[in-house]
């Protein structure tokens, strides 16, 4: 949404757009407020992410184990092969 708001501000205020299609003051204000709101939310999320990393880092050995286990789980999940067919327990048995 922030990318869309900035893009609309840029495109719809350029001299390539006919005057009757250009943004009016109220739409520029609304798009600027949307962009500002998303910037504030991005800063808050970044601050939360950094503080959670610091929290894990301050846990010492427990934090190190936690980071290693999360990393190991992510790698194991990424390397897990996709099944080519349904598992044997889900296959329908032939009618007998």
N, CA, C and O atoms as a CHARMM CRD file, in Angstrom:
* protein
*
  384
    1    1 UNK  N      0.81800  -1.19600   0.00000 PROA 1      0.00000
    2    1 UNK  CA     0.00000   0.00000   0.00000 PROA 1      0.00000
    3    1 UNK  C      0.85900   1.25600   0.00000 PROA 1      0.00000
    4    1 UNK  O      0.53300   2.22800  -0.68200 PROA 1      0.00000
    5    2 UNK  N      1.94300   1.24800   0.74900 PROA 2      0.00000
    6    2 UNK  CA     2.80700   2.43100   0.78000 PROA 2      0.00000
    7    2 UNK  C      3.41700   2.65400  -0.59200 PROA 2      0.00000
    8    2 UNK  O      3.48100   3.78800  -1.06500 PROA 2      0.00000
    9    3 UNK  N      3.86600   1.58600  -1.23500 PROA 3      0.00000
   10    3 UNK  CA     4.42700   1.71500  -2.57900 PROA 3      0.00000
   11    3 UNK  C      3.38400   2.26900  -3.53700 PROA 3      0.00000
   12    3 UNK  O      3.69400   3.12500  -4.36500 PROA 3      0.00000
   13    4 UNK  N      2.16300   1.79300  -3.43200 PROA 4      0.00000
   14    4 UNK  CA     1.08500   2.27500  -4.28900 PROA 4      0.00000
   15    4 UNK  C      0.79200   3.75100  -4.03700 PROA 4      0.00000
   16    4 UNK  O      0.59700   4.51400  -4.98200 PROA 4      0.00000
   17    5 UNK  N      0.76000   4.15400  -2.77600 PROA 5      0.00000
   18    5 UNK  CA     0.48900   5.55600  -2.44800 PROA 5      0.00000
   19    5 UNK  C      1.57600   6.46900  -2.99100 PROA 5      0.00000
   20    5 UNK  O      1.28000   7.51800  -3.56300 PROA 5      0.00000
   21    6 UNK  N      2.83800   6.07600  -2.81500 PROA 6      0.00000
   22    6 UNK  CA     3.94400   6.89900  -3.32100 PROA 6      0.00000
   23    6 UNK  C      3.92300   6.94700  -4.84000 PROA 6      0.00000
   24    6 UNK  O      4.14800   8.00000  -5.43600 PROA 6      0.00000
   25    7 UNK  N      3.65200   5.80800  -5.46400 PROA 7      0.00000
   26    7 UNK  CA     3.58800   5.77200  -6.92200 PROA 7      0.00000
   27    7 UNK  C      2.46400   6.64600  -7.45200 PROA 7      0.00000
   28    7 UNK  O      2.64800   7.37400  -8.42700 PROA 7      0.00000
   29    8 UNK  N      1.31200   6.58100  -6.82100 PROA 8      0.00000
   30    8 UNK  CA     0.19600   7.43800  -7.25700 PROA 8      0.00000
   31    8 UNK  C      0.50200   8.91900  -7.04500 PROA 8      0.00000
   32    8 UNK  O      0.15300   9.75400  -7.87900 PROA 8      0.00000
   33    9 UNK  N      1.14800   9.24200  -5.93700 PROA 9      0.00000
   34    9 UNK  CA     1.54700  10.64000  -5.72000 PROA 9      0.00000
   35    9 UNK  C      2.47700  11.11200  -6.82900 PROA 9      0.00000
   36    9 UNK  O      2.33000  12.22200  -7.34200 PROA 9      0.00000
   37   10 UNK  N      3.42500  10.27200  -7.19300 PROA 10     0.00000
   38   10 UNK  CA     4.40700  10.64500  -8.19300 PROA 10     0.00000
   39   10 UNK  C      3.77300  10.74000  -9.58200 PROA 10     0.00000
   40   10 UNK  O      3.94500  11.73800 -10.28200 PROA 10     0.00000
   41   11 UNK  N      3.04200   9.69700  -9.97500 PROA 11     0.00000
   42   11 UNK  CA     2.49300   9.65900 -11.33400 PROA 11     0.00000
   43   11 UNK  C      1.39300  10.69500 -11.52700 PROA 11     0.00000
   44   11 UNK  O      1.38400  11.42100 -12.52100 PROA 11     0.00000
   45   12 UNK  N      0.47000  10.76200 -10.57800 PROA 12     0.00000
   46   12 UNK  CA    -0.69300  11.63300 -10.77100 PROA 12     0.00000
   47   12 UNK  C     -0.40800  13.10200 -10.47100 PROA 12     0.00000
   48   12 UNK  O     -1.32000  13.92600 -10.52400 PROA 12     0.00000
   49   13 UNK  N      0.82700  13.43800 -10.16000 PROA 13     0.00000
   50   13 UNK  CA     1.20600  14.84100 -10.02400 PROA 13     0.00000
   51   13 UNK  C      2.21900  15.25400 -11.08300 PROA 13     0.00000
   52   13 UNK  O      2.68100  16.39500 -11.09100 PROA 13     0.00000
   53   14 UNK  N      2.56500  14.33100 -11.97500 PROA 14     0.00000
   54   14 UNK  CA     3.55200  14.65300 -13.00500 PROA 14     0.00000
   55   14 UNK  C      2.90600  15.45800 -14.12700 PROA 14     0.00000
   56   14 UNK  O      1.68400  15.48600 -14.27400 PROA 14     0.00000
   57   15 UNK  N      3.75200  16.10700 -14.90900 PROA 15     0.00000
   58   15 UNK  CA     3.22700  16.92900 -16.00400 PROA 15     0.00000
   59   15 UNK  C      2.80700  16.08900 -17.20500 PROA 15     0.00000
   60   15 UNK  O      2.26500  16.63300 -18.16700 PROA 15     0.00000
   61   16 UNK  N      3.04100  14.79400 -17.17600 PROA 16     0.00000
   62   16 UNK  CA     2.60600  13.90400 -18.26000 PROA 16     0.00000
   63   16 UNK  C      1.10900  13.62200 -18.19400 PROA 16     0.00000
   64   16 UNK  O      0.50400  13.22900 -19.19200 PROA 16     0.00000
   65   17 UNK  N      0.51300  13.82200 -17.02600 PROA 17     0.00000
   66   17 UNK  CA    -0.91200  13.56300 -16.82800 PROA 17     0.00000
   67   17 UNK  C     -1.68400  14.84300 -17.14200 PROA 17     0.00000
   68   17 UNK  O     -1.29400  15.92000 -16.69100 PROA 17     0.00000
   69   18 UNK  N     -2.77200  14.74300 -17.90600 PROA 18     0.00000
   70   18 UNK  CA    -3.56800  15.93500 -18.19700 PROA 18     0.00000
   71   18 UNK  C     -4.07900  16.59500 -16.90800 PROA 18     0.00000
   72   18 UNK  O     -4.27500  15.92500 -15.89400 PROA 18     0.00000
   73   19 UNK  N     -4.28700  17.89700 -16.96400 PROA 19     0.00000
   74   19 UNK  CA    -4.67300  18.66400 -15.77500 PROA 19     0.00000
   75   19 UNK  C     -5.94700  18.14100 -15.11300 PROA 19     0.00000
   76   19 UNK  O     -6.04500  18.13600 -13.88600 PROA 19     0.00000
   77   20 UNK  N     -6.91800  17.70500 -15.90500 PROA 20     0.00000
   78   20 UNK  CA    -8.18400  17.25900 -15.30900 PROA 20     0.00000
   79   20 UNK  C     -8.03800  15.92300 -14.58300 PROA 20     0.00000
   80   20 UNK  O     -8.89100  15.57900 -13.76500 PROA 20     0.00000
   81   21 UNK  N     -6.98500  15.16800 -14.86100 PROA 21     0.00000
   82   21 UNK  CA    -6.76800  13.88400 -14.20300 PROA 21     0.00000
   83   21 UNK  C     -5.78000  13.95700 -13.05200 PROA 21     0.00000
   84   21 UNK  O     -5.61100  12.98000 -12.32200 PROA 21     0.00000
   85   22 UNK  N     -5.13700  15.07900 -12.88000 PROA 22     0.00000
   86   22 UNK  CA    -4.13200  15.19500 -11.81400 PROA 22     0.00000
   87   22 UNK  C     -4.78200  15.19000 -10.44400 PROA 22     0.00000
   88   22 UNK  O     -5.95800  15.51500 -10.28500 PROA 22     0.00000
   89   23 UNK  N     -3.98200  14.81300  -9.46000 PROA 23     0.00000
   90   23 UNK  CA    -4.46600  14.80400  -8.08000 PROA 23     0.00000
   91   23 UNK  C     -4.84600  16.20100  -7.63100 PROA 23     0.00000
   92   23 UNK  O     -4.20300  17.19200  -7.97900 PROA 23     0.00000
   93   24 UNK  N     -5.88900  16.24700  -6.86300 PROA 24     0.00000
   94   24 UNK  CA    -6.26000  17.49600  -6.19400 PROA 24     0.00000
   95   24 UNK  C     -5.56200  17.53200  -4.84500 PROA 24     0.00000
   96   24 UNK  O     -4.92200  16.55800  -4.44800 PROA 24     0.00000
   97   25 UNK  N     -5.68000  18.63100  -4.15000 PROA 25     0.00000
   98   25 UNK  CA    -4.98700  18.79700  -2.86600 PROA 25     0.00000
   99   25 UNK  C     -5.43900  17.74600  -1.85700 PROA 25     0.00000
  100   25 UNK  O     -4.61000  17.19300  -1.13400 PROA 25     0.00000
  101   26 UNK  N     -6.73700  17.46200  -1.79500 PROA 26     0.00000
  102   26 UNK  CA    -7.24100  16.51000  -0.80100 PROA 26     0.00000
  103   26 UNK  C     -6.72200  15.10300  -1.04700 PROA 26     0.00000
  104   26 UNK  O     -6.41300  14.38700  -0.09400 PROA 26     0.00000
  105   27 UNK  N     -6.61800  14.68900  -2.31600 PROA 27     0.00000
  106   27 UNK  CA    -6.10500  13.33900  -2.57900 PROA 27     0.00000
  107   27 UNK  C     -4.60300  13.26600  -2.30100 PROA 27     0.00000
  108   27 UNK  O     -4.11000  12.21900  -1.88000 PROA 27     0.00000
  109   28 UNK  N     -3.86900  14.35700  -2.52700 PROA 28     0.00000
  110   28 UNK  CA    -2.45000  14.37800  -2.16500 PROA 28     0.00000
  111   28 UNK  C     -2.27300  14.26800  -0.65500 PROA 28     0.00000
  112   28 UNK  O     -1.36300  13.58900  -0.18000 PROA 28     0.00000
  113   29 UNK  N     -3.14300  14.93600   0.09500 PROA 29     0.00000
  114   29 UNK  CA    -3.06500  14.88600   1.55900 PROA 29     0.00000
  115   29 UNK  C     -3.36700  13.46700   2.05100 PROA 29     0.00000
  116   29 UNK  O     -2.66400  12.94800   2.91800 PROA 29     0.00000
  117   30 UNK  N     -4.40700  12.84500   1.50200 PROA 30     0.00000
  118   30 UNK  CA    -4.77700  11.48300   1.91900 PROA 30     0.00000
  119   30 UNK  C     -3.65400  10.50600   1.59200 PROA 30     0.00000
  120   30 UNK  O     -3.29600   9.68500   2.43700 PROA 30     0.00000
  121   31 UNK  N     -3.09400  10.57300   0.39500 PROA 31     0.00000
  122   31 UNK  CA    -2.01200   9.66800   0.02100 PROA 31     0.00000
  123   31 UNK  C     -0.76200   9.92000   0.87000 PROA 31     0.00000
  124   31 UNK  O     -0.04600   8.97700   1.20800 PROA 31     0.00000
  125   32 UNK  N     -0.49700  11.16900   1.21100 PROA 32     0.00000
  126   32 UNK  CA     0.64500  11.47300   2.07800 PROA 32     0.00000
  127   32 UNK  C      0.41700  10.92100   3.48300 PROA 32     0.00000
  128   32 UNK  O      1.35500  10.41600   4.09900 PROA 32     0.00000
  129   33 UNK  N     -0.81000  11.00600   4.00400 PROA 33     0.00000
  130   33 UNK  CA    -1.11900  10.44500   5.31900 PROA 33     0.00000
  131   33 UNK  C     -0.99800   8.92400   5.31900 PROA 33     0.00000
  132   33 UNK  O     -0.51000   8.34000   6.28600 PROA 33     0.00000
  133   34 UNK  N     -1.43900   8.28700   4.24500 PROA 34     0.00000
  134   34 UNK  CA    -1.30600   6.83900   4.12500 PROA 34     0.00000
  135   34 UNK  C      0.17400   6.44500   4.13100 PROA 34     0.00000
  136   34 UNK  O      0.57500   5.50700   4.82100 PROA 34     0.00000
  137   35 UNK  N      0.97200   7.17100   3.35700 PROA 35     0.00000
  138   35 UNK  CA     2.40700   6.89100   3.30800 PROA 35     0.00000
  139   35 UNK  C      3.03700   7.08700   4.67100 PROA 35     0.00000
  140   35 UNK  O      3.86700   6.28100   5.09100 PROA 35     0.00000
  141   36 UNK  N      2.65500   8.15100   5.37000 PROA 36     0.00000
  142   36 UNK  CA     3.18600   8.41800   6.70600 PROA 36     0.00000
  143   36 UNK  C      2.78800   7.31000   7.68400 PROA 36     0.00000
  144   36 UNK  O      3.60900   6.87000   8.48900 PROA 36     0.00000
  145   37 UNK  N      1.53500   6.86000   7.61800 PROA 37     0.00000
  146   37 UNK  CA     1.07700   5.79600   8.51100 PROA 37     0.00000
  147   37 UNK  C      1.86700   4.51000   8.27400 PROA 37     0.00000
  148   37 UNK  O      2.26400   3.84400   9.23000 PROA 37     0.00000
  149   38 UNK  N      2.09700   4.15800   7.01500 PROA 38     0.00000
  150   38 UNK  CA     2.86700   2.95200   6.73200 PROA 38     0.00000
  151   38 UNK  C      4.32500   3.10600   7.14100 PROA 38     0.00000
  152   38 UNK  O      4.95000   2.13200   7.56100 PROA 38     0.00000
  153   39 UNK  N      4.87300   4.30000   7.02700 PROA 39     0.00000
  154   39 UNK  CA     6.25200   4.52600   7.47800 PROA 39     0.00000
  155   39 UNK  C      6.35300   4.34600   8.98800 PROA 39     0.00000
  156   39 UNK  O      7.30400   3.73800   9.47900 PROA 39     0.00000
  157   40 UNK  N      5.37100   4.87200   9.73000 PROA 40     0.00000
  158   40 UNK  CA     5.36500   4.71900  11.18800 PROA 40     0.00000
  159   40 UNK  C      5.24300   3.24300  11.56200 PROA 40     0.00000
  160   40 UNK  O      5.94600   2.77200  12.45600 PROA 40     0.00000
  161   41 UNK  N      4.36000   2.51500  10.88900 PROA 41     0.00000
  162   41 UNK  CA     4.19900   1.08100  11.16400 PROA 41     0.00000
  163   41 UNK  C      5.47700   0.30400  10.83800 PROA 41     0.00000
  164   41 UNK  O      5.84500  -0.62000  11.56400 PROA 41     0.00000
  165   42 UNK  N      6.14900   0.67400   9.75400 PROA 42     0.00000
  166   42 UNK  CA     7.39500  -0.01100   9.39000 PROA 42     0.00000
  167   42 UNK  C      8.46800   0.22600  10.44000 PROA 42     0.00000
  168   42 UNK  O      9.20100  -0.69600  10.79700 PROA 42     0.00000
  169   43 UNK  N      8.56800   1.46000  10.93900 PROA 43     0.00000
  170   43 UNK  CA     9.56100   1.76600  11.97400 PROA 43     0.00000
  171   43 UNK  C      9.24300   0.99300  13.25000 PROA 43     0.00000
  172   43 UNK  O     10.15300   0.47700  13.89800 PROA 43     0.00000
  173   44 UNK  N      7.97000   0.90500  13.61900 PROA 44     0.00000
  174   44 UNK  CA     7.58700   0.16400  14.82000 PROA 44     0.00000
  175   44 UNK  C      7.92100  -1.32200  14.67900 PROA 44     0.00000
  176   44 UNK  O      8.44500  -1.92800  15.61400 PROA 44     0.00000
  177   45 UNK  N      7.62600  -1.90700  13.53100 PROA 45     0.00000
  178   45 UNK  CA     7.93500  -3.32100  13.32900 PROA 45     0.00000
  179   45 UNK  C      9.43500  -3.56700  13.33400 PROA 45     0.00000
  180   45 UNK  O      9.90300  -4.56700  13.87900 PROA 45     0.00000
  181   46 UNK  N     10.18600  -2.66200  12.73000 PROA 46     0.00000
  182   46 UNK  CA    11.63400  -2.79800  12.73000 PROA 46     0.00000
  183   46 UNK  C     12.18800  -2.69600  14.14600 PROA 46     0.00000
  184   46 UNK  O     13.08200  -3.45300  14.52200 PROA 46     0.00000
  185   47 UNK  N     11.66100  -1.76500  14.92700 PROA 47     0.00000
  186   47 UNK  CA    12.09300  -1.60600  16.31600 PROA 47     0.00000
  187   47 UNK  C     11.74800  -2.85900  17.12700 PROA 47     0.00000
  188   47 UNK  O     12.56300  -3.31500  17.93000 PROA 47     0.00000
  189   48 UNK  N     10.56200  -3.41300  16.92800 PROA 48     0.00000
  190   48 UNK  CA    10.17800  -4.64300  17.63500 PROA 48     0.00000
  191   48 UNK  C     11.07500  -5.81400  17.24300 PROA 48     0.00000
  192   48 UNK  O     11.46800  -6.61400  18.09200 PROA 48     0.00000
  193   49 UNK  N     11.39500  -5.91200  15.95400 PROA 49     0.00000
  194   49 UNK  CA    12.25200  -7.00600  15.49100 PROA 49     0.00000
  195   49 UNK  C     13.65000  -6.87500  16.08300 PROA 49     0.00000
  196   49 UNK  O     14.24400  -7.87300  16.49100 PROA 49     0.00000
  197   50 UNK  N     14.17400  -5.66900  16.13500 PROA 50     0.00000
  198   50 UNK  CA    15.50800  -5.46100  16.69900 PROA 50     0.00000
  199   50 UNK  C     15.50600  -5.75100  18.19100 PROA 50     0.00000
  200   50 UNK  O     16.44000  -6.37000  18.70200 PROA 50     0.00000
  201   51 UNK  N     14.47300  -5.31300  18.89400 PROA 51     0.00000
  202   51 UNK  CA    14.43400  -5.56000  20.33800 PROA 51     0.00000
  203   51 UNK  C     14.27300  -7.04400  20.64700 PROA 51     0.00000
  204   51 UNK  O     14.80300  -7.51700  21.65300 PROA 51     0.00000
  205   52 UNK  N     13.55100  -7.79600  19.80400 PROA 52     0.00000
  206   52 UNK  CA    13.42000  -9.23400  20.05300 PROA 52     0.00000
  207   52 UNK  C     14.74000  -9.94200  19.78500 PROA 52     0.00000
  208   52 UNK  O     15.05500 -10.92300  20.45900 PROA 52     0.00000
  209   53 UNK  N     15.51600  -9.47000  18.81900 PROA 53     0.00000
  210   53 UNK  CA    16.83000 -10.05300  18.57300 PROA 53     0.00000
  211   53 UNK  C     17.75300  -9.75100  19.74600 PROA 53     0.00000
  212   53 UNK  O     18.52000 -10.61300  20.17400 PROA 53     0.00000
  213   54 UNK  N     17.68200  -8.53400  20.26200 PROA 54     0.00000
  214   54 UNK  CA    18.49400  -8.18700  21.42900 PROA 54     0.00000
  215   54 UNK  C     18.10000  -9.03200  22.62900 PROA 54     0.00000
  216   54 UNK  O     18.96000  -9.45400  23.40200 PROA 54     0.00000
  217   55 UNK  N     16.79600  -9.28300  22.79100 PROA 55     0.00000
  218   55 UNK  CA    16.33100 -10.08900  23.91100 PROA 55     0.00000
  219   55 UNK  C     16.90700 -11.49500  23.82200 PROA 55     0.00000
  220   55 UNK  O     17.39100 -12.03800  24.81500 PROA 55     0.00000
  221   56 UNK  N     16.85500 -12.07900  22.63300 PROA 56     0.00000
  222   56 UNK  CA    17.41700 -13.41400  22.45400 PROA 56     0.00000
  223   56 UNK  C     18.92600 -13.36700  22.65900 PROA 56     0.00000
  224   56 UNK  O     19.50200 -14.29500  23.22700 PROA 56     0.00000
  225   57 UNK  N     19.57200 -12.29400  22.20200 PROA 57     0.00000
  226   57 UNK  CA    21.01100 -12.16900  22.38000 PROA 57     0.00000
  227   57 UNK  C     21.39800 -12.01000  23.83400 PROA 57     0.00000
  228   57 UNK  O     22.47400 -12.45900  24.22800 PROA 57     0.00000
  229   58 UNK  N     20.55900 -11.38700  24.64400 PROA 58     0.00000
  230   58 UNK  CA    20.86300 -11.18200  26.05400 PROA 58     0.00000
  231   58 UNK  C     20.64600 -12.43500  26.89000 PROA 58     0.00000
  232   58 UNK  O     21.01500 -12.46600  28.06400 PROA 58     0.00000
  233   59 UNK  N     20.06100 -13.45100  26.31000 PROA 59     0.00000
  234   59 UNK  CA    19.81400 -14.67200  27.07000 PROA 59     0.00000
  235   59 UNK  C     21.05500 -15.55200  27.17300 PROA 59     0.00000
  236   59 UNK  O     21.02100 -16.58500  27.84100 PROA 59     0.00000
  237   60 UNK  N     22.12900 -15.16600  26.53600 PROA 60     0.00000
  238   60 UNK  CA    23.37800 -15.91800  26.62700 PROA 60     0.00000
  239   60 UNK  C     23.29100 -17.25500  25.93700 PROA 60     0.00000
  240   60 UNK  O     22.90800 -17.33800  24.77000 PROA 60     0.00000
  241   61 UNK  N     23.64900 -18.31900  26.66500 PROA 61     0.00000
  242   61 UNK  CA    23.68200 -19.66400  26.08200 PROA 61     0.00000
  243   61 UNK  C     22.30000 -20.12500  25.65600 PROA 61     0.00000
  244   61 UNK  O     22.15400 -20.82200  24.65200 PROA 61     0.00000
  245   62 UNK  N     21.28900 -19.73700  26.41400 PROA 62     0.00000
  246   62 UNK  CA    19.91800 -20.11900  26.04700 PROA 62     0.00000
  247   62 UNK  C     19.53400 -19.45400  24.73200 PROA 62     0.00000
  248   62 UNK  O     18.91400 -20.08100  23.87200 PROA 62     0.00000
  249   63 UNK  N     19.90100 -18.18600  24.57600 PROA 63     0.00000
  250   63 UNK  CA    19.62300 -17.48100  23.32600 PROA 63     0.00000
  251   63 UNK  C     20.33700 -18.11000  22.14900 PROA 63     0.00000
  252   63 UNK  O     19.78000 -18.21100  21.05600 PROA 63     0.00000
  253   64 UNK  N     21.58900 -18.53900  22.37500 PROA 64     0.00000
  254   64 UNK  CA    22.34600 -19.18700  21.32100 PROA 64     0.00000
  255   64 UNK  C     21.68300 -20.50300  20.92100 PROA 64     0.00000
  256   64 UNK  O     21.55600 -20.79700  19.73200 PROA 64     0.00000
  257   65 UNK  N     21.26400 -21.28600  21.89600 PROA 65     0.00000
  258   65 UNK  CA    20.57500 -22.54600  21.59400 PROA 65     0.00000
  259   65 UNK  C     19.25800 -22.29700  20.87000 PROA 65     0.00000
  260   65 UNK  O     18.89300 -23.02400  19.94600 PROA 65     0.00000
  261   66 UNK  N     18.55700 -21.26100  21.30500 PROA 66     0.00000
  262   66 UNK  CA    17.28400 -20.92900  20.66900 PROA 66     0.00000
  263   66 UNK  C     17.50100 -20.54800  19.20800 PROA 66     0.00000
  264   66 UNK  O     16.77900 -21.02200  18.33000 PROA 66     0.00000
  265   67 UNK  N     18.48800 -19.69800  18.94300 PROA 67     0.00000
  266   67 UNK  CA    18.76700 -19.29400  17.56500 PROA 67     0.00000
  267   67 UNK  C     19.20000 -20.49200  16.72900 PROA 67     0.00000
  268   67 UNK  O     18.77200 -20.63500  15.58400 PROA 67     0.00000
  269   68 UNK  N     20.03900 -21.34700  17.28600 PROA 68     0.00000
  270   68 UNK  CA    20.50100 -22.51100  16.53800 PROA 68     0.00000
  271   68 UNK  C     19.36000 -23.48100  16.25800 PROA 68     0.00000
  272   68 UNK  O     19.29900 -24.06100  15.17400 PROA 68     0.00000
  273   69 UNK  N     18.46800 -23.66600  17.20600 PROA 69     0.00000
  274   69 UNK  CA    17.36100 -24.59500  16.98200 PROA 69     0.00000
  275   69 UNK  C     16.38900 -24.04300  15.95300 PROA 69     0.00000
  276   69 UNK  O     15.85300 -24.79500  15.13900 PROA 69     0.00000
  277   70 UNK  N     16.16000 -22.74100  15.98300 PROA 70     0.00000
  278   70 UNK  CA    15.27900 -22.13300  14.97600 PROA 70     0.00000
  279   70 UNK  C     15.91200 -22.26100  13.60200 PROA 70     0.00000
  280   70 UNK  O     15.23500 -22.62000  12.63800 PROA 70     0.00000
  281   71 UNK  N     17.20300 -21.97300  13.50100 PROA 71     0.00000
  282   71 UNK  CA    17.89900 -22.09200  12.23000 PROA 71     0.00000
  283   71 UNK  C     17.88400 -23.53900  11.73600 PROA 71     0.00000
  284   71 UNK  O     17.64700 -23.78900  10.55400 PROA 71     0.00000
  285   72 UNK  N     18.13200 -24.48000  12.62500 PROA 72     0.00000
  286   72 UNK  CA    18.10700 -25.89300  12.23300 PROA 72     0.00000
  287   72 UNK  C     16.72300 -26.30600  11.74800 PROA 72     0.00000
  288   72 UNK  O     16.60500 -27.04400  10.76900 PROA 72     0.00000
  289   73 UNK  N     15.68300 -25.84200  12.41800 PROA 73     0.00000
  290   73 UNK  CA    14.32100 -26.17400  12.00200 PROA 73     0.00000
  291   73 UNK  C     14.01200 -25.58100  10.63200 PROA 73     0.00000
  292   73 UNK  O     13.37400 -26.23500   9.80700 PROA 73     0.00000
  293   74 UNK  N     14.45700 -24.34500  10.37900 PROA 74     0.00000
  294   74 UNK  CA    14.22300 -23.72600   9.07700 PROA 74     0.00000
  295   74 UNK  C     14.95900 -24.47600   7.97100 PROA 74     0.00000
  296   74 UNK  O     14.41000 -24.69600   6.89100 PROA 74     0.00000
  297   75 UNK  N     16.19000 -24.86400   8.24200 PROA 75     0.00000
  298   75 UNK  CA    16.96600 -25.60000   7.23500 PROA 75     0.00000
  299   75 UNK  C     16.34500 -26.96900   6.98800 PROA 75     0.00000
  300   75 UNK  O     16.22100 -27.39300   5.83900 PROA 75     0.00000
  301   76 UNK  N     15.95400 -27.66500   8.05200 PROA 76     0.00000
  302   76 UNK  CA    15.34400 -28.98700   7.89000 PROA 76     0.00000
  303   76 UNK  C     14.04800 -28.89600   7.10300 PROA 76     0.00000
  304   76 UNK  O     13.75400 -29.76300   6.28000 PROA 76     0.00000
  305   77 UNK  N     13.27800 -27.85200   7.35300 PROA 77     0.00000
  306   77 UNK  CA    12.02300 -27.67400   6.62800 PROA 77     0.00000
  307   77 UNK  C     12.28800 -27.36000   5.16800 PROA 77     0.00000
  308   77 UNK  O     11.55700 -27.82300   4.29100 PROA 77     0.00000
  309   78 UNK  N     13.33100 -26.57500   4.89400 PROA 78     0.00000
  310   78 UNK  CA    13.63800 -26.21900   3.51300 PROA 78     0.00000
  311   78 UNK  C     14.17900 -27.40900   2.73300 PROA 78     0.00000
  312   78 UNK  O     13.95500 -27.50700   1.52600 PROA 78     0.00000
  313   79 UNK  N     14.89000 -28.31900   3.40400 PROA 79     0.00000
  314   79 UNK  CA    15.48700 -29.45800   2.72500 PROA 79     0.00000
  315   79 UNK  C     14.58100 -30.66800   2.64800 PROA 79     0.00000
  316   79 UNK  O     14.92500 -31.65600   2.00100 PROA 79     0.00000
  317   80 UNK  N     13.42800 -30.60900   3.29700 PROA 80     0.00000
  318   80 UNK  CA    12.50400 -31.73800   3.29900 PROA 80     0.00000
  319   80 UNK  C     11.93400 -31.94500   1.90400 PROA 80     0.00000
  320   80 UNK  O     11.40700 -31.00100   1.31700 PROA 80     0.00000
  321   81 UNK  N     12.02400 -33.14500   1.36000 PROA 81     0.00000
  322   81 UNK  CA    11.51000 -33.37900   0.00500 PROA 81     0.00000
  323   81 UNK  C      9.97600 -33.40900   0.00700 PROA 81     0.00000
  324   81 UNK  O      9.33800 -33.80500   0.98200 PROA 81     0.00000
  325   82 UNK  N      9.42900 -32.98600  -1.09800 PROA 82     0.00000
  326   82 UNK  CA     7.98400 -33.04800  -1.24900 PROA 82     0.00000
  327   82 UNK  C      7.59200 -34.46600  -1.64100 PROA 82     0.00000
  328   82 UNK  O      8.27700 -35.08100  -2.45700 PROA 82     0.00000
  329   83 UNK  N      6.50800 -35.00100  -1.08400 PROA 83     0.00000
  330   83 UNK  CA     6.10900 -36.35400  -1.46400 PROA 83     0.00000
  331   83 UNK  C      5.58600 -36.37700  -2.89500 PROA 83     0.00000
  332   83 UNK  O      4.82100 -35.50400  -3.30400 PROA 83     0.00000
  333   84 UNK  N      6.00800 -37.38400  -3.64800 PROA 84     0.00000
  334   84 UNK  CA     5.57200 -37.50700  -5.03900 PROA 84     0.00000
  335   84 UNK  C      4.13700 -37.99600  -5.11300 PROA 84     0.00000
  336   84 UNK  O      3.38100 -37.60400  -6.00200 PROA 84     0.00000
  337   85 UNK  N      3.76700 -38.85200  -4.17700 PROA 85     0.00000
  338   85 UNK  CA     2.40800 -39.37100  -4.13700 PROA 85     0.00000
  339   85 UNK  C      1.89700 -39.26000  -2.71000 PROA 85     0.00000
  340   85 UNK  O      2.63500 -38.89900  -1.79300 PROA 85     0.00000
  341   86 UNK  N      0.64400 -39.57200  -2.54500 PROA 86     0.00000
  342   86 UNK  CA     0.05400 -39.52900  -1.21500 PROA 86     0.00000
  343   86 UNK  C      0.68500 -40.61100  -0.35000 PROA 86     0.00000
  344   86 UNK  O      1.06800 -41.65900  -0.87000 PROA 86     0.00000
  345   87 UNK  N      0.80200 -40.39000   0.94400 PROA 87     0.00000
  346   87 UNK  CA     1.34700 -41.42900   1.82600 PROA 87     0.00000
  347   87 UNK  C      0.52600 -42.71200   1.73800 PROA 87     0.00000
  348   87 UNK  O     -0.66000 -42.67900   1.40700 PROA 87     0.00000
  349   88 UNK  N      1.16800 -43.84600   2.03800 PROA 88     0.00000
  350   88 UNK  CA     0.51800 -45.14600   1.91200 PROA 88     0.00000
  351   88 UNK  C     -0.72900 -45.23800   2.78100 PROA 88     0.00000
  352   88 UNK  O     -1.68300 -45.92400   2.41500 PROA 88     0.00000
  353   89 UNK  N     -0.73900 -44.56800   3.91000 PROA 89     0.00000
  354   89 UNK  CA    -1.89700 -44.65300   4.79800 PROA 89     0.00000
  355   89 UNK  C     -3.11300 -43.94100   4.21300 PROA 89     0.00000
  356   89 UNK  O     -4.24100 -44.20100   4.63000 PROA 89     0.00000
  357   90 UNK  N     -2.89400 -43.05600   3.26300 PROA 90     0.00000
  358   90 UNK  CA    -4.03200 -42.32400   2.70000 PROA 90     0.00000
  359   90 UNK  C     -4.49700 -42.88800   1.35900 PROA 90     0.00000
  360   90 UNK  O     -5.52900 -42.47100   0.83300 PROA 90     0.00000
  361   91 UNK  N     -3.75200 -43.81700   0.81900 PROA 91     0.00000
  362   91 UNK  CA    -4.16800 -44.40600  -0.44700 PROA 91     0.00000
  363   91 UNK  C     -5.39200 -45.27600  -0.22600 PROA 91     0.00000
  364   91 UNK  O     -5.53500 -45.94200   0.79900 PROA 91     0.00000
  365   92 UNK  N     -6.24100 -45.25000  -1.18600 PROA 92     0.00000
  366   92 UNK  CA    -7.44000 -46.09000  -1.03700 PROA 92     0.00000
  367   92 UNK  C     -7.08000 -47.53600  -1.35700 PROA 92     0.00000
  368   92 UNK  O     -6.33800 -47.81700  -2.29900 PROA 92     0.00000
  369   93 UNK  N     -7.61100 -48.42500  -0.57300 PROA 93     0.00000
  370   93 UNK  CA    -7.31900 -49.83400  -0.79700 PROA 93     0.00000
  371   93 UNK  C     -8.22700 -50.34800  -1.90100 PROA 93     0.00000
  372   93 UNK  O     -9.34800 -49.87000  -2.07400 PROA 93     0.00000
  373   94 UNK  N     -7.73200 -51.32100  -2.64000 PROA 94     0.00000
  374   94 UNK  CA    -8.56600 -51.86800  -3.72800 PROA 94     0.00000
  375   94 UNK  C     -9.80200 -52.55500  -3.15500 PROA 94     0.00000
  376   94 UNK  O     -9.77300 -53.15900  -2.08200 PROA 94     0.00000
  377   95 UNK  N    -10.85800 -52.44000  -3.89500 PROA 95     0.00000
  378   95 UNK  CA   -12.11000 -53.05000  -3.44600 PROA 95     0.00000
  379   95 UNK  C    -11.95400 -54.57000  -3.43200 PROA 95     0.00000
  380   95 UNK  O    -11.48000 -55.15800  -4.40400 PROA 95     0.00000
  381   96 UNK  N    -12.34000 -55.18400  -2.36300 PROA 96     0.00000
  382   96 UNK  CA   -12.07800 -56.59400  -2.20500 PROA 96     0.00000
  383   96 UNK  C    -13.26300 -57.38700  -2.14100 PROA 96     0.00000
  384   96 UNK  O    -13.18200 -58.60800  -2.00600 PROA 96     0.00000
